[in-house]
């Protein structure tokens, strides 16, 4: 089971408070912490295996790594906190909601909670728009903050092979209720779409991850294509398992 908010790295909540304060929040620190802890609880829901507090921490760390390319880094950090706040891995939802993350609902939650903490309208709306942009998992042209957020979210694709393998195992566990053939077919479709992009990463610093990500994605696509051929050749009862 993913760790609860009490087990989250200590720096996470402090980072949340700093970003809210930098964004102009006027609520007492205790209220800001309460909202942050509630978000950590969301990221710790039992249905999550990959989209957990660890993923949140990884995305925030990558935002920090790319922060010099942002105009408003703390708004990007707040968007990272909310980008997967609402999540459902149920198969009928997962297929319709880009892998279970509901960016539209998460964006609405961000707007409501940030305004409730006294963050100015303009900044709350900006965070909302950044979260919503992740529906496409592709940055808006000339929007450097959006580029950094998207690159940070997709940074896992460029990790070393063992870490990438662990990521794939976690994703499969998160959707273990989906039949294998359906899962592999959907995954292969995603990989084909990603590999067809001219560039996976939009920020100058993020572009350094391009080659490693394409190697991981290409190797995975080849493995899945081979597995799908094996399933096609297998008896129906074996292929369904």
VEXROGU-404295 format. One record per residue (C-alpha): residue number from 0; residue in one letter; x, z negated, y. Coordinates in nm, 2 decimals. Each point is the difference from the previous one (the first is absolute). Layout:
BEGIN
<site><i>NUM</i><aa>A</aa><u>X</u><w>Z</w><v>Y</v></site>
...
END
This chain:
BEGIN
<site><i>0</i><aa>X</aa><u>0.00</u><w>0.00</w><v>0.00</v></site>
<site><i>1</i><aa>X</aa><u>0.14</u><w>0.08</w><v>0.35</v></site>
<site><i>2</i><aa>X</aa><u>0.12</u><w>-0.29</w><v>0.20</v></site>
<site><i>3</i><aa>X</aa><u>-0.24</u><w>-0.18</w><v>0.23</v></site>
<site><i>4</i><aa>X</aa><u>0.07</u><w>-0.04</w><v>0.37</v></site>
<site><i>5</i><aa>X</aa><u>0.16</u><w>-0.34</w><v>-0.07</v></site>
<site><i>6</i><aa>X</aa><u>0.27</u><w>0.19</w><v>-0.20</v></site>
<site><i>7</i><aa>X</aa><u>0.06</u><w>0.27</w><v>0.26</v></site>
<site><i>8</i><aa>X</aa><u>0.35</u><w>0.01</w><v>0.17</v></site>
<site><i>9</i><aa>X</aa><u>0.01</u><w>-0.24</w><v>0.28</v></site>
<site><i>10</i><aa>X</aa><u>0.10</u><w>0.26</w><v>0.25</v></site>
<site><i>11</i><aa>X</aa><u>-0.32</u><w>0.20</w><v>-0.05</v></site>
<site><i>12</i><aa>X</aa><u>-0.23</u><w>-0.23</w><v>0.18</v></site>
<site><i>13</i><aa>X</aa><u>0.25</u><w>-0.06</w><v>0.28</v></site>
<site><i>14</i><aa>X</aa><u>0.04</u><w>0.37</w><v>0.04</v></site>
<site><i>15</i><aa>X</aa><u>-0.38</u><w>0.04</w><v>0.02</v></site>
<site><i>16</i><aa>X</aa><u>-0.02</u><w>-0.26</w><v>0.28</v></site>
<site><i>17</i><aa>X</aa><u>0.28</u><w>0.16</w><v>0.19</v></site>
<site><i>18</i><aa>X</aa><u>-0.16</u><w>0.35</w><v>-0.02</v></site>
<site><i>19</i><aa>X</aa><u>-0.34</u><w>-0.13</w><v>0.11</v></site>
<site><i>20</i><aa>X</aa><u>0.15</u><w>-0.19</w><v>0.29</v></site>
<site><i>21</i><aa>X</aa><u>0.20</u><w>0.30</w><v>0.10</v></site>
<site><i>22</i><aa>X</aa><u>-0.32</u><w>0.21</w><v>-0.01</v></site>
<site><i>23</i><aa>X</aa><u>-0.16</u><w>-0.24</w><v>0.25</v></site>
<site><i>24</i><aa>X</aa><u>-0.20</u><w>-0.23</w><v>-0.22</v></site>
<site><i>25</i><aa>X</aa><u>-0.13</u><w>-0.29</w><v>0.20</v></site>
<site><i>26</i><aa>X</aa><u>-0.14</u><w>-0.21</w><v>-0.29</v></site>
<site><i>27</i><aa>X</aa><u>0.17</u><w>-0.33</w><v>-0.09</v></site>
<site><i>28</i><aa>X</aa><u>0.28</u><w>0.04</w><v>-0.25</v></site>
<site><i>29</i><aa>X</aa><u>-0.21</u><w>-0.19</w><v>-0.26</v></site>
<site><i>30</i><aa>X</aa><u>-0.27</u><w>0.27</w><v>0.02</v></site>
<site><i>31</i><aa>X</aa><u>0.26</u><w>0.28</w><v>-0.03</v></site>
<site><i>32</i><aa>X</aa><u>0.15</u><w>-0.18</w><v>-0.30</v></site>
<site><i>33</i><aa>X</aa><u>-0.35</u><w>-0.04</w><v>-0.16</v></site>
<site><i>34</i><aa>X</aa><u>-0.06</u><w>0.38</w><v>0.03</v></site>
<site><i>35</i><aa>X</aa><u>0.34</u><w>0.07</w><v>-0.14</v></site>
<site><i>36</i><aa>X</aa><u>-0.05</u><w>-0.22</w><v>-0.30</v></site>
<site><i>37</i><aa>X</aa><u>-0.34</u><w>0.16</w><v>-0.06</v></site>
<site><i>38</i><aa>X</aa><u>0.18</u><w>0.34</w><v>0.00</v></site>
<site><i>39</i><aa>X</aa><u>0.26</u><w>-0.13</w><v>-0.25</v></site>
<site><i>40</i><aa>X</aa><u>-0.29</u><w>-0.11</w><v>-0.22</v></site>
<site><i>41</i><aa>X</aa><u>-0.14</u><w>0.35</w><v>0.01</v></site>
<site><i>42</i><aa>X</aa><u>0.34</u><w>0.14</w><v>-0.10</v></site>
<site><i>43</i><aa>X</aa><u>0.01</u><w>-0.25</w><v>-0.29</v></site>
<site><i>44</i><aa>X</aa><u>-0.33</u><w>0.10</w><v>-0.16</v></site>
<site><i>45</i><aa>X</aa><u>0.01</u><w>-0.01</w><v>-0.38</v></site>
<site><i>46</i><aa>X</aa><u>-0.09</u><w>0.37</w><v>-0.04</v></site>
<site><i>47</i><aa>X</aa><u>0.33</u><w>0.10</w><v>0.17</v></site>
<site><i>48</i><aa>X</aa><u>0.32</u><w>0.07</w><v>-0.19</v></site>
<site><i>49</i><aa>X</aa><u>0.19</u><w>0.23</w><v>0.24</v></site>
<site><i>50</i><aa>X</aa><u>-0.19</u><w>-0.04</w><v>0.32</v></site>
<site><i>51</i><aa>X</aa><u>0.10</u><w>-0.36</w><v>0.04</v></site>
<site><i>52</i><aa>X</aa><u>0.18</u><w>-0.23</w><v>0.24</v></site>
<site><i>53</i><aa>X</aa><u>0.32</u><w>0.14</w><v>-0.12</v></site>
<site><i>54</i><aa>X</aa><u>-0.11</u><w>0.35</w><v>0.10</v></site>
<site><i>55</i><aa>X</aa><u>-0.10</u><w>-0.13</w><v>0.34</v></site>
<site><i>56</i><aa>X</aa><u>0.34</u><w>-0.17</w><v>0.04</v></site>
<site><i>57</i><aa>X</aa><u>0.18</u><w>0.32</w><v>-0.10</v></site>
<site><i>58</i><aa>X</aa><u>-0.20</u><w>0.21</w><v>0.25</v></site>
<site><i>59</i><aa>X</aa><u>0.07</u><w>-0.25</w><v>0.28</v></site>
<site><i>60</i><aa>X</aa><u>0.37</u><w>0.00</w><v>-0.09</v></site>
<site><i>61</i><aa>X</aa><u>0.01</u><w>0.38</w><v>0.02</v></site>
<site><i>62</i><aa>X</aa><u>-0.18</u><w>0.00</w><v>0.33</v></site>
<site><i>63</i><aa>X</aa><u>0.28</u><w>-0.23</w><v>0.12</v></site>
<site><i>64</i><aa>X</aa><u>0.25</u><w>0.24</w><v>-0.13</v></site>
<site><i>65</i><aa>X</aa><u>-0.16</u><w>0.29</w><v>0.19</v></site>
<site><i>66</i><aa>X</aa><u>-0.11</u><w>-0.20</w><v>0.30</v></site>
<site><i>67</i><aa>X</aa><u>0.24</u><w>0.16</w><v>0.25</v></site>
<site><i>68</i><aa>X</aa><u>-0.20</u><w>0.31</w><v>-0.03</v></site>
<site><i>69</i><aa>X</aa><u>-0.33</u><w>-0.16</w><v>0.10</v></site>
<site><i>70</i><aa>X</aa><u>-0.16</u><w>-0.04</w><v>0.34</v></site>
<site><i>71</i><aa>X</aa><u>-0.20</u><w>-0.31</w><v>-0.09</v></site>
<site><i>72</i><aa>X</aa><u>0.16</u><w>-0.16</w><v>-0.31</v></site>
<site><i>73</i><aa>X</aa><u>-0.22</u><w>-0.31</w><v>-0.01</v></site>
<site><i>74</i><aa>X</aa><u>-0.31</u><w>0.22</w><v>0.00</v></site>
<site><i>75</i><aa>X</aa><u>0.15</u><w>0.19</w><v>-0.29</v></site>
<site><i>76</i><aa>X</aa><u>0.07</u><w>-0.33</w><v>-0.18</v></site>
<site><i>77</i><aa>X</aa><u>-0.36</u><w>-0.11</w><v>0.05</v></site>
<site><i>78</i><aa>X</aa><u>-0.12</u><w>0.33</w><v>-0.14</v></site>
<site><i>79</i><aa>X</aa><u>0.22</u><w>-0.06</w><v>-0.30</v></site>
<site><i>80</i><aa>X</aa><u>-0.17</u><w>-0.34</w><v>-0.06</v></site>
<site><i>81</i><aa>X</aa><u>-0.34</u><w>0.16</w><v>0.00</v></site>
<site><i>82</i><aa>X</aa><u>0.07</u><w>0.34</w><v>-0.17</v></site>
<site><i>83</i><aa>X</aa><u>-0.10</u><w>-0.13</w><v>-0.34</v></site>
<site><i>84</i><aa>X</aa><u>-0.19</u><w>-0.31</w><v>0.09</v></site>
<site><i>85</i><aa>X</aa><u>-0.32</u><w>0.13</w><v>-0.16</v></site>
<site><i>86</i><aa>X</aa><u>0.06</u><w>0.12</w><v>-0.36</v></site>
<site><i>87</i><aa>X</aa><u>-0.19</u><w>0.08</w><v>-0.31</v></site>
<site><i>88</i><aa>X</aa><u>0.15</u><w>0.14</w><v>-0.31</v></site>
<site><i>89</i><aa>X</aa><u>-0.34</u><w>0.07</w><v>-0.18</v></site>
<site><i>90</i><aa>X</aa><u>0.02</u><w>0.35</w><v>-0.13</v></site>
<site><i>91</i><aa>X</aa><u>-0.30</u><w>0.14</w><v>0.19</v></site>
<site><i>92</i><aa>X</aa><u>0.14</u><w>-0.14</w><v>0.33</v></site>
<site><i>93</i><aa>X</aa><u>0.37</u><w>0.08</w><v>-0.07</v></site>
<site><i>94</i><aa>X</aa><u>-0.07</u><w>0.37</w><v>-0.05</v></site>
<site><i>95</i><aa>X</aa><u>-0.19</u><w>0.02</w><v>0.33</v></site>
<site><i>96</i><aa>X</aa><u>0.23</u><w>-0.23</w><v>0.20</v></site>
<site><i>97</i><aa>X</aa><u>0.35</u><w>0.13</w><v>-0.03</v></site>
<site><i>98</i><aa>X</aa><u>0.11</u><w>-0.24</w><v>-0.28</v></site>
<site><i>99</i><aa>X</aa><u>-0.22</u><w>-0.29</w><v>0.09</v></site>
<site><i>100</i><aa>X</aa><u>0.12</u><w>-0.06</w><v>0.35</v></site>
<site><i>101</i><aa>X</aa><u>-0.30</u><w>0.02</w><v>0.24</v></site>
<site><i>102</i><aa>X</aa><u>0.18</u><w>0.09</w><v>0.33</v></site>
<site><i>103</i><aa>X</aa><u>-0.33</u><w>0.05</w><v>0.19</v></site>
<site><i>104</i><aa>X</aa><u>-0.13</u><w>-0.35</w><v>-0.10</v></site>
<site><i>105</i><aa>X</aa><u>0.34</u><w>-0.15</w><v>0.06</v></site>
<site><i>106</i><aa>X</aa><u>0.02</u><w>0.15</w><v>0.34</v></site>
<site><i>107</i><aa>X</aa><u>-0.34</u><w>-0.14</w><v>0.09</v></site>
<site><i>108</i><aa>X</aa><u>0.12</u><w>-0.34</w><v>-0.12</v></site>
<site><i>109</i><aa>X</aa><u>0.31</u><w>0.03</w><v>0.22</v></site>
<site><i>110</i><aa>X</aa><u>-0.20</u><w>0.08</w><v>0.31</v></site>
<site><i>111</i><aa>X</aa><u>-0.24</u><w>-0.29</w><v>-0.06</v></site>
<site><i>112</i><aa>X</aa><u>0.27</u><w>-0.26</w><v>-0.07</v></site>
<site><i>113</i><aa>X</aa><u>0.25</u><w>0.10</w><v>0.26</v></site>
<site><i>114</i><aa>X</aa><u>-0.27</u><w>0.01</w><v>0.27</v></site>
<site><i>115</i><aa>X</aa><u>-0.11</u><w>-0.34</w><v>-0.12</v></site>
<site><i>116</i><aa>X</aa><u>0.36</u><w>-0.13</w><v>0.05</v></site>
<site><i>117</i><aa>X</aa><u>0.00</u><w>0.13</w><v>0.36</v></site>
<site><i>118</i><aa>X</aa><u>0.21</u><w>0.31</w><v>-0.05</v></site>
<site><i>119</i><aa>X</aa><u>-0.09</u><w>0.24</w><v>0.28</v></site>
<site><i>120</i><aa>X</aa><u>-0.25</u><w>0.28</w><v>-0.08</v></site>
<site><i>121</i><aa>X</aa><u>0.26</u><w>0.27</w><v>0.04</v></site>
<site><i>122</i><aa>X</aa><u>0.25</u><w>-0.15</w><v>-0.24</v></site>
<site><i>123</i><aa>X</aa><u>-0.27</u><w>-0.09</w><v>-0.26</v></site>
<site><i>124</i><aa>X</aa><u>-0.12</u><w>0.36</w><v>0.01</v></site>
<site><i>125</i><aa>X</aa><u>0.35</u><w>0.13</w><v>-0.04</v></site>
<site><i>126</i><aa>X</aa><u>0.05</u><w>-0.21</w><v>-0.31</v></site>
<site><i>127</i><aa>X</aa><u>-0.33</u><w>0.13</w><v>-0.13</v></site>
<site><i>128</i><aa>X</aa><u>0.10</u><w>0.36</w><v>0.05</v></site>
<site><i>129</i><aa>X</aa><u>0.33</u><w>-0.05</w><v>-0.17</v></site>
<site><i>130</i><aa>X</aa><u>-0.17</u><w>-0.15</w><v>-0.31</v></site>
<site><i>131</i><aa>X</aa><u>-0.26</u><w>0.28</w><v>-0.01</v></site>
<site><i>132</i><aa>X</aa><u>0.28</u><w>0.26</w><v>0.02</v></site>
<site><i>133</i><aa>X</aa><u>0.12</u><w>-0.12</w><v>-0.34</v></site>
<site><i>134</i><aa>X</aa><u>-0.31</u><w>0.15</w><v>-0.16</v></site>
<site><i>135</i><aa>X</aa><u>0.20</u><w>0.33</w><v>-0.02</v></site>
<site><i>136</i><aa>X</aa><u>0.33</u><w>-0.18</w><v>-0.08</v></site>
<site><i>137</i><aa>X</aa><u>0.15</u><w>0.24</w><v>0.25</v></site>
<site><i>138</i><aa>X</aa><u>0.10</u><w>-0.07</w><v>0.36</v></site>
<site><i>139</i><aa>X</aa><u>-0.16</u><w>0.14</w><v>0.31</v></site>
<site><i>140</i><aa>X</aa><u>0.24</u><w>0.26</w><v>0.16</v></site>
<site><i>141</i><aa>X</aa><u>0.20</u><w>-0.15</w><v>0.29</v></site>
<site><i>142</i><aa>X</aa><u>-0.13</u><w>-0.35</w><v>-0.06</v></site>
<site><i>143</i><aa>X</aa><u>0.32</u><w>-0.19</w><v>-0.08</v></site>
<site><i>144</i><aa>X</aa><u>-0.17</u><w>-0.33</w><v>-0.07</v></site>
<site><i>145</i><aa>X</aa><u>-0.22</u><w>0.17</w><v>-0.26</v></site>
<site><i>146</i><aa>X</aa><u>0.30</u><w>0.18</w><v>-0.15</v></site>
<site><i>147</i><aa>X</aa><u>0.18</u><w>-0.33</w><v>-0.05</v></site>
<site><i>148</i><aa>X</aa><u>-0.31</u><w>-0.17</w><v>-0.15</v></site>
<site><i>149</i><aa>X</aa><u>-0.05</u><w>0.29</w><v>-0.24</v></site>
<site><i>150</i><aa>X</aa><u>0.36</u><w>0.02</w><v>-0.10</v></site>
<site><i>151</i><aa>X</aa><u>0.02</u><w>-0.38</w><v>-0.05</v></site>
<site><i>152</i><aa>X</aa><u>-0.31</u><w>0.02</w><v>-0.23</v></site>
<site><i>153</i><aa>X</aa><u>0.15</u><w>0.28</w><v>-0.20</v></site>
<site><i>154</i><aa>X</aa><u>0.36</u><w>-0.14</w><v>-0.01</v></site>
<site><i>155</i><aa>X</aa><u>-0.06</u><w>-0.12</w><v>-0.36</v></site>
<site><i>156</i><aa>X</aa><u>0.02</u><w>0.37</w><v>-0.11</v></site>
<site><i>157</i><aa>X</aa><u>0.37</u><w>0.01</w><v>0.09</v></site>
<site><i>158</i><aa>X</aa><u>0.11</u><w>-0.32</w><v>-0.18</v></site>
<site><i>159</i><aa>X</aa><u>0.26</u><w>-0.01</w><v>-0.28</v></site>
<site><i>160</i><aa>X</aa><u>-0.13</u><w>0.13</w><v>-0.33</v></site>
<site><i>161</i><aa>X</aa><u>-0.05</u><w>-0.35</w><v>-0.16</v></site>
<site><i>162</i><aa>X</aa><u>-0.20</u><w>-0.12</w><v>0.30</v></site>
<site><i>163</i><aa>X</aa><u>-0.20</u><w>0.32</w><v>-0.01</v></site>
<site><i>164</i><aa>X</aa><u>-0.07</u><w>-0.05</w><v>-0.37</v></site>
<site><i>165</i><aa>X</aa><u>-0.13</u><w>-0.35</w><v>0.07</v></site>
<site><i>166</i><aa>X</aa><u>-0.22</u><w>0.14</w><v>0.28</v></site>
<site><i>167</i><aa>X</aa><u>-0.15</u><w>0.25</w><v>-0.24</v></site>
<site><i>168</i><aa>X</aa><u>-0.06</u><w>-0.27</w><v>-0.26</v></site>
<site><i>169</i><aa>X</aa><u>-0.18</u><w>-0.22</w><v>0.26</v></site>
<site><i>170</i><aa>X</aa><u>-0.21</u><w>0.29</w><v>0.13</v></site>
<site><i>171</i><aa>X</aa><u>-0.11</u><w>0.08</w><v>-0.36</v></site>
<site><i>172</i><aa>X</aa><u>-0.09</u><w>-0.37</w><v>-0.06</v></site>
<site><i>173</i><aa>X</aa><u>-0.20</u><w>0.00</w><v>0.31</v></site>
<site><i>174</i><aa>X</aa><u>-0.21</u><w>0.28</w><v>-0.13</v></site>
<site><i>175</i><aa>X</aa><u>0.02</u><w>-0.07</w><v>-0.37</v></site>
<site><i>176</i><aa>X</aa><u>-0.38</u><w>0.03</w><v>-0.03</v></site>
<site><i>177</i><aa>X</aa><u>0.04</u><w>0.37</w><v>0.07</v></site>
<site><i>178</i><aa>X</aa><u>0.04</u><w>0.22</w><v>-0.32</v></site>
<site><i>179</i><aa>X</aa><u>0.36</u><w>0.12</w><v>-0.04</v></site>
<site><i>180</i><aa>X</aa><u>-0.08</u><w>0.37</w><v>0.03</v></site>
<site><i>181</i><aa>X</aa><u>-0.21</u><w>-0.05</w><v>0.31</v></site>
<site><i>182</i><aa>X</aa><u>0.27</u><w>-0.22</w><v>0.16</v></site>
<site><i>183</i><aa>X</aa><u>0.28</u><w>0.25</w><v>-0.08</v></site>
<site><i>184</i><aa>X</aa><u>-0.20</u><w>0.29</w><v>0.12</v></site>
<site><i>185</i><aa>X</aa><u>-0.07</u><w>-0.17</w><v>0.33</v></site>
<site><i>186</i><aa>X</aa><u>0.36</u><w>-0.12</w><v>0.04</v></site>
<site><i>187</i><aa>X</aa><u>0.14</u><w>0.35</w><v>-0.07</v></site>
<site><i>188</i><aa>X</aa><u>-0.24</u><w>0.14</w><v>0.27</v></site>
<site><i>189</i><aa>X</aa><u>0.14</u><w>-0.26</w><v>0.25</v></site>
<site><i>190</i><aa>X</aa><u>0.36</u><w>0.08</w><v>-0.10</v></site>
<site><i>191</i><aa>X</aa><u>-0.06</u><w>0.38</w><v>0.04</v></site>
<site><i>192</i><aa>X</aa><u>-0.15</u><w>-0.05</w><v>0.34</v></site>
<site><i>193</i><aa>X</aa><u>0.29</u><w>-0.22</w><v>0.12</v></site>
<site><i>194</i><aa>X</aa><u>0.27</u><w>0.23</w><v>-0.14</v></site>
<site><i>195</i><aa>X</aa><u>-0.17</u><w>0.29</w><v>0.18</v></site>
<site><i>196</i><aa>X</aa><u>0.05</u><w>-0.16</w><v>0.34</v></site>
<site><i>197</i><aa>X</aa><u>0.27</u><w>0.14</w><v>0.22</v></site>
<site><i>198</i><aa>X</aa><u>0.11</u><w>-0.36</w><v>0.06</v></site>
<site><i>199</i><aa>X</aa><u>-0.10</u><w>-0.33</w><v>-0.15</v></site>
<site><i>200</i><aa>X</aa><u>0.13</u><w>-0.21</w><v>0.29</v></site>
<site><i>201</i><aa>X</aa><u>-0.06</u><w>0.07</w><v>0.37</v></site>
<site><i>202</i><aa>X</aa><u>0.23</u><w>-0.24</w><v>0.18</v></site>
<site><i>203</i><aa>X</aa><u>0.37</u><w>0.09</w><v>0.05</v></site>
<site><i>204</i><aa>X</aa><u>0.13</u><w>-0.31</w><v>-0.18</v></site>
<site><i>205</i><aa>X</aa><u>-0.27</u><w>0.03</w><v>-0.27</v></site>
<site><i>206</i><aa>X</aa><u>0.12</u><w>0.36</w><v>-0.07</v></site>
<site><i>207</i><aa>X</aa><u>0.31</u><w>-0.15</w><v>-0.17</v></site>
<site><i>208</i><aa>X</aa><u>-0.24</u><w>-0.10</w><v>-0.29</v></site>
<site><i>209</i><aa>X</aa><u>-0.11</u><w>0.35</w><v>-0.06</v></site>
<site><i>210</i><aa>X</aa><u>0.24</u><w>0.11</w><v>-0.28</v></site>
<site><i>211</i><aa>X</aa><u>-0.04</u><w>-0.32</w><v>-0.20</v></site>
<site><i>212</i><aa>X</aa><u>-0.38</u><w>0.01</w><v>0.02</v></site>
<site><i>213</i><aa>X</aa><u>-0.02</u><w>0.37</w><v>-0.11</v></site>
<site><i>214</i><aa>X</aa><u>0.23</u><w>-0.08</w><v>-0.30</v></site>
<site><i>215</i><aa>X</aa><u>-0.23</u><w>-0.29</w><v>-0.10</v></site>
<site><i>216</i><aa>X</aa><u>-0.32</u><w>0.20</w><v>0.05</v></site>
<site><i>217</i><aa>X</aa><u>0.14</u><w>0.31</w><v>-0.17</v></site>
<site><i>218</i><aa>X</aa><u>0.11</u><w>-0.19</w><v>-0.31</v></site>
<site><i>219</i><aa>X</aa><u>-0.33</u><w>-0.18</w><v>-0.02</v></site>
<site><i>220</i><aa>X</aa><u>-0.19</u><w>0.33</w><v>0.03</v></site>
<site><i>221</i><aa>X</aa><u>0.20</u><w>0.15</w><v>-0.28</v></site>
<site><i>222</i><aa>X</aa><u>-0.06</u><w>-0.31</w><v>-0.23</v></site>
<site><i>223</i><aa>X</aa><u>-0.38</u><w>0.01</w><v>0.08</v></site>
<site><i>224</i><aa>X</aa><u>-0.02</u><w>0.38</w><v>-0.07</v></site>
<site><i>225</i><aa>X</aa><u>0.17</u><w>-0.06</w><v>-0.34</v></site>
<site><i>226</i><aa>X</aa><u>-0.23</u><w>-0.29</w><v>-0.08</v></site>
<site><i>227</i><aa>X</aa><u>-0.31</u><w>0.20</w><v>0.09</v></site>
<site><i>228</i><aa>X</aa><u>0.12</u><w>0.29</w><v>-0.23</v></site>
<site><i>229</i><aa>X</aa><u>0.04</u><w>-0.26</w><v>-0.27</v></site>
<site><i>230</i><aa>X</aa><u>-0.35</u><w>-0.13</w><v>0.05</v></site>
<site><i>231</i><aa>X</aa><u>-0.14</u><w>0.35</w><v>0.00</v></site>
<site><i>232</i><aa>X</aa><u>0.16</u><w>0.06</w><v>-0.34</v></site>
<site><i>233</i><aa>X</aa><u>-0.12</u><w>-0.33</w><v>-0.15</v></site>
<site><i>234</i><aa>X</aa><u>-0.33</u><w>-0.05</w><v>-0.19</v></site>
<site><i>235</i><aa>X</aa><u>-0.28</u><w>-0.11</w><v>0.24</v></site>
<site><i>236</i><aa>X</aa><u>0.00</u><w>-0.36</w><v>-0.13</v></site>
<site><i>237</i><aa>X</aa><u>0.37</u><w>-0.04</w><v>0.06</v></site>
<site><i>238</i><aa>X</aa><u>-0.01</u><w>0.16</w><v>0.35</v></site>
<site><i>239</i><aa>X</aa><u>-0.27</u><w>-0.23</w><v>0.11</v></site>
<site><i>240</i><aa>X</aa><u>0.21</u><w>-0.32</w><v>-0.06</v></site>
END
